Amino acid sequence: MSNLFWLSDAQMARLRPFFPKSHGKPRVDDRRVLSGIIFVNRNGLRWCDAPREYGPAKTLYNRWKRWSDNGVFARIMRGLAAESAESKTIMIDATYLKAHRTASSLRAKKGGAGGRAGAPRVA
C-alpha cells in the first residue's frame, strides 16, 4: 500500500513527552504503532484491516485501548492545544453512522408492474 501514514521525526518529538513510561518489557516501536492507530482511525478501518507494515492488528488495538483507558490521547490533545499561542477551538469529529440494509426504501414494491399501486397488469 503506497499511501501509508507515518509520523515524522518532528511529530514524534512533540508527542514523546506525553507517552507513559515503559515498565518491564520495552514497548514495540511507538512510531509504527501510533502511525497505524492514526491510519486505522483516519480511514475508518477495522483493526484487522490495518496494513501489515504497522505490525499486528492486536498490538494496534491493545495500545489504543490501554492508552485510551489511561487518558494518554486526551493528555496529548490537551498538551498540543496548550502549545498554541492563540486561543481557538479544536474539535475532532468521531461520527460513525451505519444503517441496516432494510432501512433502505429502494427495494421494489410487491404486486404491481413498475411498483405503482392500481396500475393495470399486462397479460
N, C-alpha and C positions, 0 to 999 in steps of 0.2 A: 504494500500500500504506500503510495508516494506522498500522500497528503497527511502524514502523521504530525502530531503536535509535540514539540519538545520545548521545555523551558530553557531559556538561555542562562548563561553563567551569571549575568547581572540579575535576572529574575530570581534565581536560586539564592544568590547572596542576600537579596531583600527578604526572602521567605525563611531562610535558615534560622534566624533568631526565634521564630515562633514555633519551631518543631520541638516536640518533647524530647527529653534526654533518653538515650537508649540504655536500657537496663539489661544486663546479662548478655545474651546473644546479640551481636550487631544487626541492625536492620539492613535489608537489601537496599539497593541504590534508590535513594529518595527521589532523585530527578526522574528516573524511569517510572517509578510507581506513581508519583504525583502527576507527571505528564499523562500517564494512562488514565488516571482518575478524571483529569480535566477533559481528555479526549472523549471518554465514555459519556460524561455528563453533557458536554457540549453538543454531541451528536445524538443524544437520546438513545444510546445503545443499551442492551442488556450487558451485564458484566461478562457473561460467557461469550459475547460477540466482540470483545476487545481484541485488537490485533496482537499477535504473539510477541511482537517487538517490545511490548510493555511488560511482559512476564505473565505468569499465571493469573487467570481471572480471579482465583480465590485470594491471591495476595492483594490484588487491587481492592477487592471488596472488603477484605478484613481490615486493611489500613484505613479505607474510607469510613467503615463502620466504627472502628476504635477511635479514630481521630474526631469523628462527628460526635460520638458519645462523650468524649473528653473535652469538647469545645475548642479544639485546635483550629478548625476552619473559621469559627466565629472570632477567635483571637486574631487570626491572620487578617480578616476583613476589617476589624476594628483598628488594628495596628496600621494597616495600609491607608485607611481613611484618615487616621490621625496624622500621618506624614504630610498630607496635603496642606498647603498654606491657606487656601481659600475654603470656606465652608460651603459644602454642596451636599446634595442628597445622592446617595448611591443605592441603587436597587438591583436586586437580582430576581429575574423572572423565572420561577420554577413551575410554571403552568404545565400541566400534563392532562390532556383531555383524551378520553377514549370512549367511543360509542360502540355498543353491541351491534352486530350485523343486522339484527331485527329492528333496530331503531330507524333504519332507512325506509323511506316511503317510496322507493323507486321500483319495487317489485311489481310485476303485472297483476292486475286485478282479476279476480275469479269470475267466470261465467259470462263472458261477452267478447265480441270481436272488437279489438282495439281498446278494450277496457272501459268503454263508455256504457253507463247504465241506460237501459232502454233502447239500445241500438239494435236494429233488426239483424237477425242472423242470416247469413247467406248459406244456402244448402249446397 
